Amino acid sequence: MTELRANVLPAVVWSVASLLVAVGDALAARFAACTVRGELSGFTRAASGHCYFTLKDADGGSASVRCVMFRRASTLLDFDPRDGQLVELRGRVALYEPRGELQLIAEAMRPAGAGALYEQFLRLKEKLTAAGLFEAHRKRALPVFPRTVGIVTSPAAAALHDVLSCLARRAPHVRIVIYPSVVQGGDASDSLVRALAMAGRRMEVDVLIVCRGGGSLEDLWAFNDERVVRAIVASPLPVVCGVGHETDVTLADLAADLRAPTPTGAAELVAPLRDELVNQISTHASRLKRALVHRMNTAQQKIDRLAASLARPAERVSREHLRLSHIARQLPRCAAAALGEQREGLRRSARALRHGAAMLHARMNHREQQLATRLRALDPMQVVARGYALVHTGAGELVVEPAQIIEGDDLRLTLARGEATARIGPVRRK
């Protein structure tokens, strides 16, 4: 009997649900209001407005607790929470009964710092920026119509399925080459570098997509590794990086030739929509056809006009004959008219010549008369005719002053109607 009593179970037997309710009540009573400091990880905002995330120890430890902030409290946030950010939460500890998990229900949140991992991200970003790895001038343009697309990701990743589905829908003619790589965990960085190097050696694709789905800052940390960033920069192929969600930004995104908000977005950027290309080709083909038809019609019209002019050569010859006959009839009249004009011109020239000669002769006569009059006015005989005489010495010099003569000289006098001689008596000089 004693042994049987020892094996008898206690009087109170808990069901799982009642046990969880009791533990939840105990936690609620003990931790009804508490403030916790930690680093955000895996922060997401659901369509309902509720926010879900994990709060980790800021000192790099492994301790973490799941948290939820309901829509009413999340609408009061005055900043945008991000992974790696150091925050202080005010809330209460509760038990999520469906899974028996401990969770922290946040009622308020405020920034408390950048967080250790995020600070490491900022330091590395500053270093690589100073090295010029993110400069826009070194980024390459993507091929407009790629024939082969390479994908660096995990074969088991949901992101690969999204990319393949998008490429199959948009450009089923594009060939796909997958370069398998681990995208999360301690081996992810080395695996990504090896996959990028393999794609660069083979040179079998036109463009490379590096992608993975969303996650916390820790989950995406391999894409912030300096070796991965430098491998993307050194790749001889254009690289499109689509890591995480639209709000996730990694250093690999900044180093890539083009950043996509999501893996699906990377596929959309790489491969143009086939239907749009077909429509463009159809449009260009229609325009080309219309242009060719128009040009052919124009050429045919020109040929028709030339053919019409060549089809009746006799009519063309007849028209030319009529034109030449008309010219021949007009030629004598035109020649006579031209000859008459020439004759009239010669007559006018002759009259002008005669008139000019007469005028010149009259001017010359008038000039001659003027000169004769002046000459007569200067003739000394005209003076002599008025009762004067010209006196010459015996040597024939004209006497104009008393110094030329002396007493006793014989002079010759020229008078109006003859000559006479005279002898000089006494000479008086003034």
Buried (B, 14 or more C-beta within 10 A) or exposed (E): EEEEEEEEEEEEEEEEEEEBBEBBEEBBEEBEEEEBEBBBBBBBBEEEEBBBBBBBBBEEEEEBBBBBBBEEBBEEBEEEBBBBBBBBBBBBBBBBBEEEEBBBBBBEBEBBBBBBBBEBBEEBBEEBEEEEBBEEEEBBEBBEEBEEBBBBBBEEBEBBEBBBEBBEBBBEEBBBBBBBBBBBEEEBBBBBBBBBBBBBEEEEBBBBBBBBBBBBBBBBBBBBBBEBBBBBBEBEBBBBBBBBEEEBBBBBBBBBBBBBBBBBBBBBBBBBEBEEBEEEEEEEEEEEEEEEEEEEEEEEEEEEEEEEEEEEEEEEEEEEEEEEEEEEEEEEEEEEEEEEEEEEEEEEEEEEEEEEEEEEEEEEEEEEEEEEEEEEEEEEEEBBEEEBBBBBBEEEEEBEEEEBBEEEBEBBBBEEEEEEEEEBEEEEEE
